[in-house]
Amino acid sequence: MADPSGVGSLDPSAGDLSTSAATLAAIWPLLGRHIAFHRRLVDLTGNVKAALLLSQSIYWTRRGRDVAKSGGWFHKTAEQWTWETGLSSKEQSSARDALKVLALVEERRTGIPARLHFRLSAQQLGRQLCERASVDQISGAWDDMAMVAEQLGPAVAYYRSLAGISGGVHAGLMLSRSLSLTRIRTRRDLDAWVCNSAQWWSEDIGLTRREQETARRDLAHAGVWEERLCGMPPSRMARIRLDRVLALLTRDVSALAGARDRSAPPGCGLAANSPSPNGETGLSQSQTPVSPKAPSLFDPNRHHSSAQSAKLNMYWSTSVLVQIPTPLQGQEIGAPAMAQDLVAGGGGGDLIFPEQMLPDEREAARRLLRPCADQGQTLLDELSGRLQDGGVRGCPVAYLRGLIQRAAAGSFVPELAPRMASERHQRQEAADQRRARNAEERHLEAQRAAPEYQASVRVQRERLRQLRDDMQQRIAAGRQS
C-alpha cells in the first residue's frame, strides 16, 4: 500500500502547524462517535455502502438489547439506519439486497404492528472471509470463532457527522480518513498534505475511481478539499481546509435540529421480542456507534491501520438511548462540581461548565452554545445533572449537541437542570458567606496589626493592671483593720 503521508515534507511553518493542531483540537469533540469501517468487507460485499451496513449489523449483533435472547434478531427502521450511517432509503435497499444475495444478513417482519428485523449470519460471514483469505476453517462452532476478528482486517474511522456536511457517505468516508491522517501528520510536526492517488484510495477504503471523483467533487463543492501536484515525479496530494470543516460542524445547529430529531426514532437496536420503548430518544449523541471489540461472535483481537483511525469505542445500547457513548479514559462520573468559563462571542455572558469537561471539550461547547443565547446555562445544567447521575458515559460534547438540537426544535424539557441550578446557587451562597467571613477576619487581623490598635491595647492592659493593684491594696487594708 502506498504511503498515505505523501512524498516528503513540504516544510510548513511552525505557525501553520500550531494553527492546524488548535483547529483539530476544536474539531475532534464535534465529530461524535465513529463506525469502524473494515476495508475487507468491501471486497466481500462488492461496494462500500453494503460494507458499511454490514459493519453496523455486526455492532448491533453484539450490543443490541436482548439480541442474544432473541436468537440474534434486532429491530431497526430506515430512519435509524440513516441516522447512524448516513445511507438514504434507496442506498439502504441496494445494500440490503447485496447482503441478502451473499446470505450475510437475514430479514423478517414480526410483531404487532409488523416491524422489520435483521439477523447477521456469523457462520456465513466467517466462512466467506476464510474463503477469500484462503484460510482453512477452524473446526467447532462458528459462534465462537476467534480468527474471524483477524479476518475482518484493518479498520478506519467513519464519522457520520462528516457525511452530513460533505454530501454523502463516500465523501464522508474520504473526509474521515483524510482527517485522521491529517491528525497523525500534525502530531508528527509534518505538513497536512496527504496522498490523493486513485490507487491509494481504492486500496485504503475501497472506493472505485468513479466514486472517488464524485466524492472529491462533493468535498470541493463543500469547500473543505483542495488538491495539487508536488514532487518529482509529480504526485497528486490533497489537504483538508480545517477552518471550513470547523465552521460547517458548528454552523446552524438550531436550523438542523428539527430534521435530526425526527430522523432518529427511539429504540434503535432492539431485539425482536422487545417492545418499543416509550423513553426519550438518544438524540443527544452522535449516532455512529462502533464496538470496542469484535462482536460477541468474534474475537476482539484485530489489527488496525492506525491508532487514531481504528480506535473502537462503543460499549452499550439501551432501550432509551439510540446510543450511549464510551467512558472517557480517567473520567470520574458523579461529581457535581462546576467550573466557570466565559463563552467567547456567545449570548448570555458567563456560563458555568461541568468540571468533568476537558479544555478542548469546553472550547467545542462554546462554539455550539453561541446560538443558544439565554438557554445556554440551562443546557449546561442539564448536562451537569446527567454527568452527575452517570447518564453520560462518553464525550459530554456529543450529549450537549443533542440537547441543543432538541432545544432548537422546541422539544427540550429540562429535567435535572432546575435541581442543578438550585444546588449551584446554594453552593454560591455558601461560598459568598465563606468569603464574607474570611474578608471580615482579614479586616480584623489588619486592624490588630496596626500600631494604633497595639498602642490602645497596651493602654487598656495598663489600666487593667492598675485596677487590679488598687483592688489588692484595698483588700489588704481591710484585713489589717
C-alpha beads as a LAMMPS data file, in Angstrom:
LAMMPS data file: protein, C-alpha beads

481 atoms
480 bonds

1 atom types
1 bond types

-500.0 500.0 xlo xhi
-500.0 500.0 ylo yhi
-500.0 500.0 zlo zhi

Masses

1 110.0

Atoms # bond

1 1 1 0.000 0.000 0.000
2 1 1 1.247 3.475 -0.814
3 1 1 2.428 5.799 1.881
4 1 1 -0.648 7.784 2.982
5 1 1 1.528 10.611 4.180
6 1 1 2.671 11.527 0.705
7 1 1 6.130 12.210 -0.692
8 1 1 8.402 14.067 1.664
9 1 1 7.587 17.097 3.736
10 1 1 6.614 20.487 2.401
11 1 1 8.360 22.272 5.286
12 1 1 5.393 24.121 6.732
13 1 1 5.959 26.904 9.148
14 1 1 5.631 26.323 12.854
15 1 1 2.745 28.761 12.879
16 1 1 0.780 26.691 10.356
17 1 1 1.352 23.555 12.407
18 1 1 0.240 25.180 15.629
19 1 1 -2.855 26.578 13.926
20 1 1 -3.729 23.173 12.459
21 1 1 -3.267 21.490 15.828
22 1 1 -5.504 24.028 17.542
23 1 1 -8.199 23.692 14.873
24 1 1 -8.074 19.894 15.060
25 1 1 -8.407 20.084 18.830
26 1 1 -11.596 22.103 18.354
27 1 1 -12.937 19.814 15.608
28 1 1 -12.474 16.443 17.259
29 1 1 -15.028 16.768 20.080
30 1 1 -17.610 17.859 17.483
31 1 1 -17.291 14.714 15.376
32 1 1 -19.161 12.433 17.748
33 1 1 -18.887 8.663 17.637
34 1 1 -17.496 6.764 14.681
35 1 1 -18.051 3.447 12.924
36 1 1 -15.178 1.015 12.490
37 1 1 -15.203 0.523 8.721
38 1 1 -13.359 -2.608 7.534
39 1 1 -11.819 -2.436 4.063
40 1 1 -12.025 -6.223 3.577
41 1 1 -15.794 -6.114 3.852
42 1 1 -15.810 -4.033 0.666
43 1 1 -14.113 -6.874 -1.199
44 1 1 -16.609 -9.290 0.328
45 1 1 -19.794 -7.331 -0.440
46 1 1 -18.757 -5.570 -3.616
47 1 1 -19.432 -1.975 -2.538
48 1 1 -18.678 0.468 0.261
49 1 1 -22.263 1.092 1.346
50 1 1 -23.048 -2.595 1.819
51 1 1 -19.825 -2.944 3.821
52 1 1 -20.884 -0.013 5.990
53 1 1 -24.300 -1.543 6.648
54 1 1 -22.630 -4.860 7.438
55 1 1 -20.311 -3.136 9.930
56 1 1 -23.329 -1.730 11.769
57 1 1 -25.061 -5.119 11.687
58 1 1 -22.001 -6.640 13.340
59 1 1 -22.137 -3.954 16.008
60 1 1 -25.828 -4.401 16.793
61 1 1 -25.473 -8.183 16.828
62 1 1 -23.062 -7.775 19.701
63 1 1 -24.540 -4.813 21.544
64 1 1 -28.252 -4.673 20.758
65 1 1 -30.575 -5.047 23.726
66 1 1 -31.662 -8.664 24.288
67 1 1 -30.323 -9.693 20.870
68 1 1 -28.801 -12.874 22.276
69 1 1 -32.138 -13.852 23.843
70 1 1 -33.957 -13.261 20.556
71 1 1 -31.660 -15.517 18.560
72 1 1 -29.625 -12.693 17.038
73 1 1 -32.560 -10.659 15.670
74 1 1 -32.590 -6.891 16.167
75 1 1 -35.039 -4.204 15.070
76 1 1 -34.094 -1.077 13.156
77 1 1 -36.047 1.330 10.980
78 1 1 -34.863 3.002 7.791
79 1 1 -34.713 6.317 9.670
80 1 1 -32.439 4.791 12.278
81 1 1 -30.135 3.338 9.635
82 1 1 -29.962 6.795 8.041
83 1 1 -29.222 8.479 11.345
84 1 1 -26.397 6.067 12.154
85 1 1 -24.767 5.581 8.742
86 1 1 -25.950 8.427 6.501
87 1 1 -27.368 5.975 3.948
88 1 1 -30.580 7.059 2.241
89 1 1 -33.524 4.666 1.942
90 1 1 -32.565 3.840 -1.650
91 1 1 -28.949 3.221 -0.684
92 1 1 -30.069 1.024 2.199
93 1 1 -32.249 -1.031 -0.130
94 1 1 -29.353 -1.678 -2.517
95 1 1 -27.000 -2.517 0.343
96 1 1 -29.517 -4.891 1.932
97 1 1 -30.064 -6.646 -1.395
98 1 1 -26.312 -7.189 -1.739
99 1 1 -26.083 -8.621 1.775
100 1 1 -29.085 -10.902 1.220
101 1 1 -27.610 -12.263 -2.007
102 1 1 -24.475 -13.194 -0.062
103 1 1 -26.649 -14.666 2.730
104 1 1 -24.856 -12.459 5.266
105 1 1 -27.959 -10.782 6.720
106 1 1 -31.456 -12.203 7.129
107 1 1 -34.622 -10.109 7.296
108 1 1 -38.136 -10.720 8.581
109 1 1 -41.181 -8.784 9.717
110 1 1 -42.628 -9.663 13.085
111 1 1 -44.642 -8.148 15.901
112 1 1 -47.830 -6.075 16.052
113 1 1 -47.552 -3.807 14.217
114 1 1 -45.134 -5.721 11.998
115 1 1 -41.617 -4.297 12.094
116 1 1 -38.552 -5.179 10.086
117 1 1 -35.882 -7.155 11.961
118 1 1 -32.390 -8.204 10.914
119 1 1 -30.021 -11.013 11.842
120 1 1 -26.352 -11.375 10.962
121 1 1 -25.237 -14.800 9.773
122 1 1 -21.942 -15.033 11.624
123 1 1 -21.147 -18.508 10.311
124 1 1 -21.651 -17.443 6.703
125 1 1 -19.582 -14.294 7.247
126 1 1 -16.723 -16.239 8.781
127 1 1 -16.855 -18.858 6.045
128 1 1 -16.709 -16.290 3.244
129 1 1 -13.900 -14.366 4.925
130 1 1 -11.879 -17.549 5.234
131 1 1 -12.514 -18.444 1.605
132 1 1 -11.340 -15.032 0.388
133 1 1 -8.219 -15.243 2.558
134 1 1 -7.599 -18.888 1.531
135 1 1 -7.578 -19.899 5.179
136 1 1 -8.779 -23.300 6.372
137 1 1 -11.867 -23.147 8.507
138 1 1 -11.453 -23.858 12.209
139 1 1 -13.358 -26.863 13.405
140 1 1 -16.008 -26.211 16.008
141 1 1 -18.833 -23.763 16.492
142 1 1 -18.507 -20.630 14.398
143 1 1 -20.477 -18.797 17.057
144 1 1 -17.191 -18.602 18.971
145 1 1 -14.734 -18.070 16.113
146 1 1 -11.627 -16.339 17.364
147 1 1 -9.984 -15.965 13.983
148 1 1 -12.789 -14.007 12.287
149 1 1 -11.725 -10.784 14.009
150 1 1 -8.366 -11.017 12.292
151 1 1 -10.092 -11.835 9.012
152 1 1 -12.062 -8.583 9.255
153 1 1 -8.763 -6.794 8.806
154 1 1 -7.762 -3.182 9.453
155 1 1 -10.441 -0.632 10.283
156 1 1 -10.711 3.076 9.595
157 1 1 -12.930 5.536 11.404
158 1 1 -16.040 6.743 9.582
159 1 1 -17.762 9.786 11.117
160 1 1 -21.446 10.166 10.306
161 1 1 -21.246 13.895 11.072
162 1 1 -18.728 14.386 8.245
163 1 1 -21.012 12.644 5.774
164 1 1 -23.688 15.183 6.690
165 1 1 -21.528 18.188 5.813
166 1 1 -19.776 16.730 2.756
167 1 1 -22.720 15.477 0.721
168 1 1 -22.777 11.709 1.130
169 1 1 -21.323 8.510 2.523
170 1 1 -18.441 8.250 0.049
171 1 1 -17.352 11.842 0.604
172 1 1 -17.813 11.427 4.347
173 1 1 -15.633 8.315 4.364
174 1 1 -12.906 10.015 2.350
175 1 1 -13.049 13.084 4.561
176 1 1 -12.985 10.946 7.728
177 1 1 -9.891 9.098 6.573
178 1 1 -8.136 12.277 5.446
179 1 1 -8.909 13.966 8.740
180 1 1 -7.415 11.056 10.695
181 1 1 -4.280 11.149 8.531
182 1 1 -4.041 14.921 8.957
183 1 1 -4.221 14.494 12.705
184 1 1 -1.404 11.923 12.628
185 1 1 0.813 14.130 10.479
186 1 1 0.180 17.193 12.622
187 1 1 1.209 15.286 15.739
188 1 1 4.439 14.367 13.980
189 1 1 5.094 18.013 13.044
190 1 1 4.612 17.280 9.335
191 1 1 2.645 19.098 6.666
192 1 1 -1.081 18.455 6.286
193 1 1 -0.969 17.217 2.681
194 1 1 -1.878 13.532 2.199
195 1 1 -1.663 11.156 -0.752
196 1 1 -4.564 11.584 -3.169
197 1 1 -3.942 8.971 -5.855
198 1 1 -6.881 6.910 -7.068
199 1 1 -4.989 3.670 -6.480
200 1 1 -4.232 4.522 -2.874
201 1 1 -7.836 5.468 -2.067
202 1 1 -9.055 2.276 -3.686
203 1 1 -6.674 0.163 -1.605
204 1 1 -7.324 2.046 1.623
205 1 1 -11.119 2.467 1.733
206 1 1 -12.380 0.591 -1.334
207 1 1 -13.816 3.452 -3.390
208 1 1 -13.792 2.989 -7.157
209 1 1 -12.285 5.661 -9.394
210 1 1 -15.722 6.980 -10.305
211 1 1 -16.812 7.062 -6.650
212 1 1 -13.613 8.915 -5.774
213 1 1 -14.205 11.541 -8.440
214 1 1 -17.749 12.125 -7.212
215 1 1 -16.577 12.293 -3.593
216 1 1 -13.799 14.787 -4.385
217 1 1 -16.248 16.916 -6.345
218 1 1 -18.656 16.942 -3.390
219 1 1 -15.841 17.806 -0.978
220 1 1 -14.608 20.617 -3.211
221 1 1 -18.158 21.937 -3.542
222 1 1 -18.426 21.979 0.262
223 1 1 -15.198 23.989 0.366
224 1 1 -13.307 21.523 2.575
225 1 1 -10.961 19.997 -0.038
226 1 1 -8.037 21.278 -2.068
227 1 1 -5.612 19.418 -4.344
228 1 1 -2.278 19.991 -6.011
229 1 1 0.658 18.212 -7.672
230 1 1 4.015 18.097 -5.955
231 1 1 7.268 16.152 -6.026
232 1 1 9.275 14.558 -8.829
233 1 1 7.651 12.759 -10.486
234 1 1 4.522 14.764 -9.687
235 1 1 2.130 13.147 -7.218
236 1 1 -1.394 14.265 -6.567
237 1 1 -1.849 15.455 -2.976
238 1 1 -4.862 16.692 -1.040
239 1 1 -5.395 18.831 2.023
240 1 1 -8.422 19.489 4.216
241 1 1 -9.434 23.049 4.934
242 1 1 -9.770 22.605 8.668
243 1 1 -11.254 26.041 9.270
244 1 1 -14.064 25.267 6.819
245 1 1 -14.746 21.873 8.426
246 1 1 -14.954 23.533 11.824
247 1 1 -17.330 26.166 10.501
248 1 1 -19.602 23.545 8.905
249 1 1 -19.685 21.424 12.057
250 1 1 -20.708 24.357 14.208
251 1 1 -22.972 26.332 11.900
252 1 1 -26.746 26.423 12.087
253 1 1 -27.124 23.745 14.748
254 1 1 -30.523 25.070 15.588
255 1 1 -31.651 25.026 11.950
256 1 1 -30.765 21.344 11.584
257 1 1 -32.149 20.248 14.925
258 1 1 -35.743 19.618 13.938
259 1 1 -34.895 17.390 10.988
260 1 1 -32.371 15.421 13.002
261 1 1 -34.770 14.908 15.877
262 1 1 -37.368 13.477 13.516
263 1 1 -34.815 11.245 11.796
264 1 1 -33.826 9.157 14.828
265 1 1 -36.766 7.390 16.444
266 1 1 -36.184 5.655 19.783
267 1 1 -35.423 2.029 20.288
268 1 1 -32.517 1.522 17.881
269 1 1 -31.056 -1.946 18.136
270 1 1 -33.964 -3.543 19.967
271 1 1 -34.215 -7.286 19.947
272 1 1 -37.004 -8.952 18.005
273 1 1 -39.021 -9.793 21.085
274 1 1 -38.573 -6.421 22.757
275 1 1 -41.423 -3.899 22.807
276 1 1 -40.837 -0.436 21.520
277 1 1 -39.740 1.788 24.420
278 1 1 -41.548 4.915 25.461
279 1 1 -38.462 6.763 26.703
280 1 1 -36.902 9.754 25.038
281 1 1 -34.684 9.230 22.036
282 1 1 -30.931 9.385 22.322
283 1 1 -30.560 12.376 20.053
284 1 1 -28.135 13.952 22.453
285 1 1 -25.276 11.972 20.985
286 1 1 -23.845 11.299 17.561
287 1 1 -25.293 8.092 16.181
288 1 1 -22.233 6.385 14.735
289 1 1 -21.713 3.519 17.162
290 1 1 -18.839 1.092 16.868
291 1 1 -17.975 -1.872 19.021
292 1 1 -14.854 -1.689 21.207
293 1 1 -14.246 -5.344 20.414
294 1 1 -15.323 -7.759 17.774
295 1 1 -18.964 -8.747 18.149
296 1 1 -19.811 -11.443 20.643
297 1 1 -19.399 -13.863 17.774
298 1 1 -15.900 -12.532 17.092
299 1 1 -12.575 -12.307 18.843
300 1 1 -11.619 -8.767 19.946
301 1 1 -8.033 -9.046 18.707
302 1 1 -7.743 -7.265 15.400
303 1 1 -5.180 -5.136 13.612
304 1 1 -5.777 -1.523 12.690
305 1 1 -4.265 0.643 10.037
306 1 1 -3.631 3.397 12.586
307 1 1 -4.308 4.056 16.233
308 1 1 -6.345 7.156 15.508
309 1 1 -8.434 5.733 12.688
310 1 1 -9.467 2.466 14.247
311 1 1 -9.975 3.022 17.948
312 1 1 -13.156 1.177 18.760
313 1 1 -15.045 2.904 21.471
314 1 1 -18.729 1.974 21.568
315 1 1 -19.924 -0.005 24.527
316 1 1 -23.639 -0.101 25.119
317 1 1 -27.090 0.019 23.574
318 1 1 -30.195 0.652 25.614
319 1 1 -33.920 0.844 25.149
320 1 1 -33.937 4.552 25.917
321 1 1 -30.945 5.923 24.066
322 1 1 -30.128 5.152 20.447
323 1 1 -26.511 5.039 21.568
324 1 1 -24.627 5.572 24.792
325 1 1 -21.061 6.814 24.322
326 1 1 -17.918 5.293 25.715
327 1 1 -16.495 6.485 29.045
328 1 1 -13.569 8.794 28.669
329 1 1 -10.398 7.299 29.996
330 1 1 -9.757 8.500 33.537
331 1 1 -13.068 10.313 33.750
332 1 1 -14.952 10.103 37.009
333 1 1 -18.722 10.298 36.944
334 1 1 -20.909 11.747 39.644
335 1 1 -19.082 14.799 40.977
336 1 1 -21.347 17.835 40.658
337 1 1 -18.537 20.377 40.746
338 1 1 -18.652 23.031 38.040
339 1 1 -16.051 25.348 36.551
340 1 1 -16.848 28.852 35.391
341 1 1 -15.706 29.932 31.962
342 1 1 -16.522 32.699 29.505
343 1 1 -18.259 31.761 26.270
344 1 1 -16.498 33.921 23.731
345 1 1 -18.906 35.545 21.382
346 1 1 -21.945 33.825 22.845
347 1 1 -25.006 35.454 24.244
348 1 1 -25.673 35.097 27.919
349 1 1 -22.325 36.217 29.309
350 1 1 -20.526 33.918 31.726
351 1 1 -21.508 30.273 31.634
352 1 1 -20.572 27.634 34.171
353 1 1 -19.301 24.370 32.695
354 1 1 -19.178 20.949 34.372
355 1 1 -15.756 20.314 35.820
356 1 1 -15.626 16.921 34.059
357 1 1 -15.309 18.638 30.680
358 1 1 -11.796 18.885 29.273
359 1 1 -10.461 22.182 27.874
360 1 1 -10.945 21.054 24.269
361 1 1 -14.477 19.952 25.070
362 1 1 -15.268 23.319 26.637
363 1 1 -13.987 25.068 23.526
364 1 1 -16.232 22.888 21.374
365 1 1 -19.149 23.566 23.723
366 1 1 -18.528 27.313 23.414
367 1 1 -18.975 27.096 19.666
368 1 1 -22.120 25.007 19.911
369 1 1 -23.711 27.261 22.525
370 1 1 -23.255 30.520 20.637
371 1 1 -26.731 30.484 19.017
372 1 1 -28.426 29.348 22.233
373 1 1 -28.497 32.763 23.930
374 1 1 -30.351 32.593 27.249
375 1 1 -30.757 28.805 27.205
376 1 1 -27.037 28.142 27.356
377 1 1 -26.767 27.789 31.129
378 1 1 -29.894 25.652 31.342
379 1 1 -28.443 23.253 28.791
380 1 1 -25.172 23.093 30.691
381 1 1 -27.056 22.464 33.940
382 1 1 -28.924 19.592 32.299
383 1 1 -25.615 18.172 31.068
384 1 1 -24.103 18.523 34.533
385 1 1 -27.030 16.624 36.044
386 1 1 -26.654 13.821 33.522
387 1 1 -22.947 13.613 34.277
388 1 1 -23.635 13.515 37.997
389 1 1 -26.186 10.704 37.611
390 1 1 -23.898 8.696 35.321
391 1 1 -26.151 9.093 32.294
392 1 1 -23.307 10.323 30.060
393 1 1 -20.623 7.696 29.765
394 1 1 -18.695 9.325 26.946
395 1 1 -17.943 12.693 25.401
396 1 1 -20.088 15.395 27.058
397 1 1 -19.974 17.475 23.863
398 1 1 -21.916 14.849 21.929
399 1 1 -24.607 14.812 24.619
400 1 1 -24.671 18.631 24.683
401 1 1 -25.099 18.708 20.906
402 1 1 -28.270 16.637 21.220
403 1 1 -29.602 18.896 23.970
404 1 1 -29.009 21.931 21.758
405 1 1 -30.772 20.274 18.842
406 1 1 -33.815 19.408 20.930
407 1 1 -33.882 22.914 22.390
408 1 1 -33.837 24.405 18.904
409 1 1 -36.632 22.048 17.823
410 1 1 -38.723 23.030 20.841
411 1 1 -38.728 19.523 22.332
412 1 1 -36.240 20.123 25.142
413 1 1 -37.744 19.886 28.626
414 1 1 -35.223 20.446 31.455
415 1 1 -35.418 17.615 33.952
416 1 1 -32.255 17.896 36.034
417 1 1 -31.330 21.497 35.223
418 1 1 -33.551 23.110 37.915
419 1 1 -32.052 20.934 40.643
420 1 1 -28.511 21.574 39.417
421 1 1 -29.176 25.325 39.232
422 1 1 -30.578 25.313 42.769
423 1 1 -27.594 23.361 44.078
424 1 1 -25.234 25.698 42.266
425 1 1 -26.941 28.747 43.791
426 1 1 -26.734 27.177 47.243
427 1 1 -23.048 26.466 46.753
428 1 1 -22.590 30.016 45.511
429 1 1 -24.342 31.461 48.557
430 1 1 -22.292 29.289 50.885
431 1 1 -19.133 30.372 49.080
432 1 1 -20.191 34.014 49.330
433 1 1 -20.742 33.611 53.069
434 1 1 -17.350 31.993 53.494
435 1 1 -15.728 34.774 51.522
436 1 1 -17.526 37.367 53.650
437 1 1 -16.355 35.709 56.872
438 1 1 -12.828 35.429 55.569
439 1 1 -12.857 39.060 54.496
440 1 1 -14.082 40.119 57.939
441 1 1 -11.393 38.063 59.631
442 1 1 -8.711 39.560 57.406
443 1 1 -10.057 43.018 58.171
444 1 1 -9.870 42.361 61.931
445 1 1 -6.365 40.934 61.617
446 1 1 -5.283 44.042 59.725
447 1 1 -6.754 46.232 62.461
448 1 1 -4.997 44.251 65.197
449 1 1 -1.674 44.607 63.371
450 1 1 -1.961 48.416 63.149
451 1 1 0.348 50.416 65.560
452 1 1 -2.587 52.482 66.837
453 1 1 -4.502 49.352 67.756
454 1 1 -1.456 47.873 69.516
455 1 1 -0.953 51.111 71.472
456 1 1 -4.596 51.158 72.582
457 1 1 -4.282 47.526 73.670
458 1 1 -1.212 48.379 75.789
459 1 1 -3.015 51.314 77.402
460 1 1 -6.024 49.125 78.181
461 1 1 -3.822 46.438 79.680
462 1 1 -2.023 49.032 81.832
463 1 1 -5.358 50.297 83.140
464 1 1 -6.465 46.763 83.978
465 1 1 -3.206 46.143 85.879
466 1 1 -3.657 49.431 87.801
467 1 1 -7.228 48.462 88.730
468 1 1 -6.032 45.073 89.875
469 1 1 -3.274 46.582 92.036
470 1 1 -5.695 49.075 93.621
471 1 1 -8.156 46.313 94.409
472 1 1 -5.447 44.183 96.015
473 1 1 -4.335 47.139 98.192
474 1 1 -7.909 47.762 99.365
475 1 1 -8.372 44.110 100.225
476 1 1 -5.094 44.070 102.216
477 1 1 -6.035 47.263 104.111
478 1 1 -9.417 45.795 105.024
479 1 1 -7.808 42.701 106.502
480 1 1 -5.408 44.735 108.648
481 1 1 -8.209 46.793 110.087

Bonds

1 1 1 2
2 1 2 3
3 1 3 4
4 1 4 5
5 1 5 6
6 1 6 7
7 1 7 8
8 1 8 9
9 1 9 10
10 1 10 11
11 1 11 12
12 1 12 13
13 1 13 14
14 1 14 15
15 1 15 16
16 1 16 17
17 1 17 18
18 1 18 19
19 1 19 20
20 1 20 21
21 1 21 22
22 1 22 23
23 1 23 24
24 1 24 25
25 1 25 26
26 1 26 27
27 1 27 28
28 1 28 29
29 1 29 30
30 1 30 31
31 1 31 32
32 1 32 33
33 1 33 34
34 1 34 35
35 1 35 36
36 1 36 37
37 1 37 38
38 1 38 39
39 1 39 40
40 1 40 41
41 1 41 42
42 1 42 43
43 1 43 44
44 1 44 45
45 1 45 46
46 1 46 47
47 1 47 48
48 1 48 49
49 1 49 50
50 1 50 51
51 1 51 52
52 1 52 53
53 1 53 54
54 1 54 55
55 1 55 56
56 1 56 57
57 1 57 58
58 1 58 59
59 1 59 60
60 1 60 61
61 1 61 62
62 1 62 63
63 1 63 64
64 1 64 65
65 1 65 66
66 1 66 67
67 1 67 68
68 1 68 69
69 1 69 70
70 1 70 71
71 1 71 72
72 1 72 73
73 1 73 74
74 1 74 75
75 1 75 76
76 1 76 77
77 1 77 78
78 1 78 79
79 1 79 80
80 1 80 81
81 1 81 82
82 1 82 83
83 1 83 84
84 1 84 85
85 1 85 86
86 1 86 87
87 1 87 88
88 1 88 89
89 1 89 90
90 1 90 91
91 1 91 92
92 1 92 93
93 1 93 94
94 1 94 95
95 1 95 96
96 1 96 97
97 1 97 98
98 1 98 99
99 1 99 100
100 1 100 101
101 1 101 102
102 1 102 103
103 1 103 104
104 1 104 105
105 1 105 106
106 1 106 107
107 1 107 108
108 1 108 109
109 1 109 110
110 1 110 111
111 1 111 112
112 1 112 113
113 1 113 114
114 1 114 115
115 1 115 116
116 1 116 117
117 1 117 118
118 1 118 119
119 1 119 120
120 1 120 121
121 1 121 122
122 1 122 123
123 1 123 124
124 1 124 125
125 1 125 126
126 1 126 127
127 1 127 128
128 1 128 129
129 1 129 130
130 1 130 131
131 1 131 132
132 1 132 133
133 1 133 134
134 1 134 135
135 1 135 136
136 1 136 137
137 1 137 138
138 1 138 139
139 1 139 140
140 1 140 141
141 1 141 142
142 1 142 143
143 1 143 144
144 1 144 145
145 1 145 146
146 1 146 147
147 1 147 148
148 1 148 149
149 1 149 150
150 1 150 151
151 1 151 152
152 1 152 153
153 1 153 154
154 1 154 155
155 1 155 156
156 1 156 157
157 1 157 158
158 1 158 159
159 1 159 160
160 1 160 161
161 1 161 162
162 1 162 163
163 1 163 164
164 1 164 165
165 1 165 166
166 1 166 167
167 1 167 168
168 1 168 169
169 1 169 170
170 1 170 171
171 1 171 172
172 1 172 173
173 1 173 174
174 1 174 175
175 1 175 176
176 1 176 177
177 1 177 178
178 1 178 179
179 1 179 180
180 1 180 181
181 1 181 182
182 1 182 183
183 1 183 184
184 1 184 185
185 1 185 186
186 1 186 187
187 1 187 188
188 1 188 189
189 1 189 190
190 1 190 191
191 1 191 192
192 1 192 193
193 1 193 194
194 1 194 195
195 1 195 196
196 1 196 197
197 1 197 198
198 1 198 199
199 1 199 200
200 1 200 201
201 1 201 202
202 1 202 203
203 1 203 204
204 1 204 205
205 1 205 206
206 1 206 207
207 1 207 208
208 1 208 209
209 1 209 210
210 1 210 211
211 1 211 212
212 1 212 213
213 1 213 214
214 1 214 215
215 1 215 216
216 1 216 217
217 1 217 218
218 1 218 219
219 1 219 220
220 1 220 221
221 1 221 222
222 1 222 223
223 1 223 224
224 1 224 225
225 1 225 226
226 1 226 227
227 1 227 228
228 1 228 229
229 1 229 230
230 1 230 231
231 1 231 232
232 1 232 233
233 1 233 234
234 1 234 235
235 1 235 236
236 1 236 237
237 1 237 238
238 1 238 239
239 1 239 240
240 1 240 241
241 1 241 242
242 1 242 243
243 1 243 244
244 1 244 245
245 1 245 246
246 1 246 247
247 1 247 248
248 1 248 249
249 1 249 250
250 1 250 251
251 1 251 252
252 1 252 253
253 1 253 254
254 1 254 255
255 1 255 256
256 1 256 257
257 1 257 258
258 1 258 259
259 1 259 260
260 1 260 261
261 1 261 262
262 1 262 263
263 1 263 264
264 1 264 265
265 1 265 266
266 1 266 267
267 1 267 268
268 1 268 269
269 1 269 270
270 1 270 271
271 1 271 272
272 1 272 273
273 1 273 274
274 1 274 275
275 1 275 276
276 1 276 277
277 1 277 278
278 1 278 279
279 1 279 280
280 1 280 281
281 1 281 282
282 1 282 283
283 1 283 284
284 1 284 285
285 1 285 286
286 1 286 287
287 1 287 288
288 1 288 289
289 1 289 290
290 1 290 291
291 1 291 292
292 1 292 293
293 1 293 294
294 1 294 295
295 1 295 296
296 1 296 297
297 1 297 298
298 1 298 299
299 1 299 300
300 1 300 301
301 1 301 302
302 1 302 303
303 1 303 304
304 1 304 305
305 1 305 306
306 1 306 307
307 1 307 308
308 1 308 309
309 1 309 310
310 1 310 311
311 1 311 312
312 1 312 313
313 1 313 314
314 1 314 315
315 1 315 316
316 1 316 317
317 1 317 318
318 1 318 319
319 1 319 320
320 1 320 321
321 1 321 322
322 1 322 323
323 1 323 324
324 1 324 325
325 1 325 326
326 1 326 327
327 1 327 328
328 1 328 329
329 1 329 330
330 1 330 331
331 1 331 332
332 1 332 333
333 1 333 334
334 1 334 335
335 1 335 336
336 1 336 337
337 1 337 338
338 1 338 339
339 1 339 340
340 1 340 341
341 1 341 342
342 1 342 343
343 1 343 344
344 1 344 345
345 1 345 346
346 1 346 347
347 1 347 348
348 1 348 349
349 1 349 350
350 1 350 351
351 1 351 352
352 1 352 353
353 1 353 354
354 1 354 355
355 1 355 356
356 1 356 357
357 1 357 358
358 1 358 359
359 1 359 360
360 1 360 361
361 1 361 362
362 1 362 363
363 1 363 364
364 1 364 365
365 1 365 366
366 1 366 367
367 1 367 368
368 1 368 369
369 1 369 370
370 1 370 371
371 1 371 372
372 1 372 373
373 1 373 374
374 1 374 375
375 1 375 376
376 1 376 377
377 1 377 378
378 1 378 379
379 1 379 380
380 1 380 381
381 1 381 382
382 1 382 383
383 1 383 384
384 1 384 385
385 1 385 386
386 1 386 387
387 1 387 388
388 1 388 389
389 1 389 390
390 1 390 391
391 1 391 392
392 1 392 393
393 1 393 394
394 1 394 395
395 1 395 396
396 1 396 397
397 1 397 398
398 1 398 399
399 1 399 400
400 1 400 401
401 1 401 402
402 1 402 403
403 1 403 404
404 1 404 405
405 1 405 406
406 1 406 407
407 1 407 408
408 1 408 409
409 1 409 410
410 1 410 411
411 1 411 412
412 1 412 413
413 1 413 414
414 1 414 415
415 1 415 416
416 1 416 417
417 1 417 418
418 1 418 419
419 1 419 420
420 1 420 421
421 1 421 422
422 1 422 423
423 1 423 424
424 1 424 425
425 1 425 426
426 1 426 427
427 1 427 428
428 1 428 429
429 1 429 430
430 1 430 431
431 1 431 432
432 1 432 433
433 1 433 434
434 1 434 435
435 1 435 436
436 1 436 437
437 1 437 438
438 1 438 439
439 1 439 440
440 1 440 441
441 1 441 442
442 1 442 443
443 1 443 444
444 1 444 445
445 1 445 446
446 1 446 447
447 1 447 448
448 1 448 449
449 1 449 450
450 1 450 451
451 1 451 452
452 1 452 453
453 1 453 454
454 1 454 455
455 1 455 456
456 1 456 457
457 1 457 458
458 1 458 459
459 1 459 460
460 1 460 461
461 1 461 462
462 1 462 463
463 1 463 464
464 1 464 465
465 1 465 466
466 1 466 467
467 1 467 468
468 1 468 469
469 1 469 470
470 1 470 471
471 1 471 472
472 1 472 473
473 1 473 474
474 1 474 475
475 1 475 476
476 1 476 477
477 1 477 478
478 1 478 479
479 1 479 480
480 1 480 481
